[in-house]
Amino acid sequence: MRRRPGPDQLAKILREIQADLEAGLNVHQACRKAGYATTTYYRWKALQEDPVTLLSAHLAGIISELPLS
């Protein structure tokens, strides 16, 4: 199982996919070339466009790991 890419790696992947889109590939082809699903691409793209969502998702993960007591 692959690890989740960090923010820098995520930005790099999105730039590569954007370059493929500008070169004439469709979203499905560009994502397949990068090795990620189109759903993942759109989710990551939304997170990049809205950093508040990224922060809140990160904080929700941290909170869910806290002990209840």
Secondary structure per residue as TSV (DSSP state, phi and psi in degrees):
chain	resnum	aa	ss	phi	psi
A	1	M	-	360.0	135.7
A	2	R	-	-80.2	149.8
A	3	R	-	-79.8	155.5
A	4	R	-	-68.9	138.2
A	5	P	-	-72.0	147.0
A	6	G	-	-74.8	174.9
A	7	P	H	-57.9	-39.9
A	8	D	H	-67.7	-43.9
A	9	Q	H	-65.4	-39.2
A	10	L	H	-61.0	-45.4
A	11	A	H	-62.1	-39.2
A	12	K	H	-64.8	-43.9
A	13	I	H	-62.0	-44.4
A	14	L	H	-64.5	-37.3
A	15	R	H	-64.7	-40.7
A	16	E	H	-64.2	-42.6
A	17	I	H	-65.0	-41.3
A	18	Q	H	-62.4	-39.7
A	19	A	H	-63.6	-40.6
A	20	D	H	-65.4	-37.3
A	21	L	H	-64.7	-41.5
A	22	E	H	-68.7	-25.2
A	23	A	T	-79.9	-5.4
A	24	G	T	113.3	-3.5
A	25	L	-	-76.7	152.9
A	26	N	-	-85.5	173.3
A	27	V	H	-60.2	-44.0
A	28	H	H	-60.8	-44.3
A	29	Q	H	-66.7	-42.8
A	30	A	H	-64.7	-41.0
A	31	C	H	-68.3	-39.2
A	32	R	H	-64.0	-40.0
A	33	K	H	-62.4	-38.7
A	34	A	H	-77.3	-18.4
A	35	G	T	91.5	21.6
A	36	Y	-	-128.5	155.2
A	37	A	-	-75.5	153.8
A	38	T	H	-62.8	-34.0
A	39	T	H	-61.7	-42.2
A	40	T	H	-63.5	-42.9
A	41	Y	H	-58.1	-48.6
A	42	Y	H	-66.0	-36.1
A	43	R	H	-65.9	-46.0
A	44	W	H	-64.4	-40.4
A	45	K	H	-62.2	-41.7
A	46	A	H	-64.3	-38.8
A	47	L	H	-66.7	-37.4
A	48	Q	H	-67.5	-35.6
A	49	E	H	-77.5	-24.5
A	50	D	-	-127.6	87.0
A	51	P	H	-63.9	-22.3
A	52	V	H	-64.8	-39.3
A	53	T	H	-63.1	-42.2
A	54	L	H	-61.4	-45.4
A	55	L	H	-64.7	-43.5
A	56	S	H	-66.7	-36.2
A	57	A	H	-65.3	-39.8
A	58	H	H	-64.9	-45.8
A	59	L	H	-64.9	-37.5
A	60	A	H	-62.3	-38.2
A	61	G	H	-64.9	-41.2
A	62	I	H	-66.1	-44.7
A	63	I	H	-63.1	-39.2
A	64	S	H	-66.8	-21.4
A	65	E	H	-88.1	-9.4
A	66	L	S	-72.4	144.2
A	67	P	-	-68.9	148.8
A	68	L	-	-77.1	-20.7
A	69	S	-	-81.4	360.0
